[in-house]
Amino acid sequence: MLRAVVGALVPHMSTLDVHLMLGSFIGVIVSNTVSGNIRTQMASDKVIIFFAKHGNIGPFVVAKDILKNIEKSIKAVQVILKKEEQLACIQDKKPTILRFLSILQLLLQHFSIVLCY
């Protein structure tokens, strides 16, 4: 369903709107599939690959949004460390960061892109 909506809307949206929408979708998709089963994760990977293959989106935009989400997660961990809260809070972020990194690796392998930061 998400693929149909994105496929229909993207050609009629500005680049900025597409990037904002995509950043929201990727964050939601990954956060909802962190603790899910393998089937759910594979289905979400297919949706992300669809975004990366889409002519108006592309792999660089998807990779950039994934890197932004990784950065947000790392900043959240740094805030927790500054407050000297329990280690359990940091352990909660670990699966999310690992999921984002696995999706980034999937993009790098699938599209052979080189990221410069």
Contacts in CASP RR format, 6 or more apart in sequence:
PFRMAT RR
TARGET T0000
AUTHOR 0000-0000-0000
METHOD contacts of the structure
MODEL  1
MLRAVVGALVPHMSTLDVHLMLGSFIGVIVSNTVSGNIRTQMASDKVIIF
FAKHGNIGPFVVAKDILKNIEKSIKAVQVILKKEEQLACIQDKKPTILRF
LSILQLLLQHFSIVLCY
2 25 0 8 1.000
2 47 0 8 1.000
3 47 0 8 1.000
3 50 0 8 1.000
6 21 0 8 1.000
6 25 0 8 1.000
6 50 0 8 1.000
6 51 0 8 1.000
6 54 0 8 1.000
6 57 0 8 1.000
7 54 0 8 1.000
9 21 0 8 1.000
10 18 0 8 1.000
10 54 0 8 1.000
10 56 0 8 1.000
10 57 0 8 1.000
11 56 0 8 1.000
13 21 0 8 1.000
15 56 0 8 1.000
18 56 0 8 1.000
18 57 0 8 1.000
18 61 0 8 1.000
19 61 0 8 1.000
19 65 0 8 1.000
22 51 0 8 1.000
22 57 0 8 1.000
22 61 0 8 1.000
22 62 0 8 1.000
22 65 0 8 1.000
23 65 0 8 1.000
23 68 0 8 1.000
23 69 0 8 1.000
25 51 0 8 1.000
26 48 0 8 1.000
26 51 0 8 1.000
26 62 0 8 1.000
26 65 0 8 1.000
26 66 0 8 1.000
26 69 0 8 1.000
27 65 0 8 1.000
27 69 0 8 1.000
29 44 0 8 1.000
29 47 0 8 1.000
29 48 0 8 1.000
30 44 0 8 1.000
30 66 0 8 1.000
30 69 0 8 1.000
30 96 0 8 1.000
30 99 0 8 1.000
30 100 0 8 1.000
30 103 0 8 1.000
31 96 0 8 1.000
32 44 0 8 1.000
33 40 0 8 1.000
33 41 0 8 1.000
33 44 0 8 1.000
33 99 0 8 1.000
34 95 0 8 1.000
34 96 0 8 1.000
34 99 0 8 1.000
35 95 0 8 1.000
41 99 0 8 1.000
45 103 0 8 1.000
45 106 0 8 1.000
48 62 0 8 1.000
48 103 0 8 1.000
48 106 0 8 1.000
48 107 0 8 1.000
49 106 0 8 1.000
49 107 0 8 1.000
49 110 0 8 1.000
51 57 0 8 1.000
51 58 0 8 1.000
51 61 0 8 1.000
51 62 0 8 1.000
52 58 0 8 1.000
52 59 0 8 1.000
52 62 0 8 1.000
52 63 0 8 1.000
52 107 0 8 1.000
52 110 0 8 1.000
52 111 0 8 1.000
53 59 0 8 1.000
59 107 0 8 1.000
59 110 0 8 1.000
59 111 0 8 1.000
59 113 0 8 1.000
60 113 0 8 1.000
62 107 0 8 1.000
63 104 0 8 1.000
63 107 0 8 1.000
63 108 0 8 1.000
63 113 0 8 1.000
63 115 0 8 1.000
66 100 0 8 1.000
66 103 0 8 1.000
66 104 0 8 1.000
66 107 0 8 1.000
67 104 0 8 1.000
67 115 0 8 1.000
67 117 0 8 1.000
69 100 0 8 1.000
70 97 0 8 1.000
70 100 0 8 1.000
70 101 0 8 1.000
70 104 0 8 1.000
73 93 0 8 1.000
73 96 0 8 1.000
73 97 0 8 1.000
73 100 0 8 1.000
74 97 0 8 1.000
76 93 0 8 1.000
77 90 0 8 1.000
77 93 0 8 1.000
77 97 0 8 1.000
80 89 0 8 1.000
80 90 0 8 1.000
80 93 0 8 1.000
81 90 0 8 1.000
107 113 0 8 1.000
108 115 0 8 1.000
END
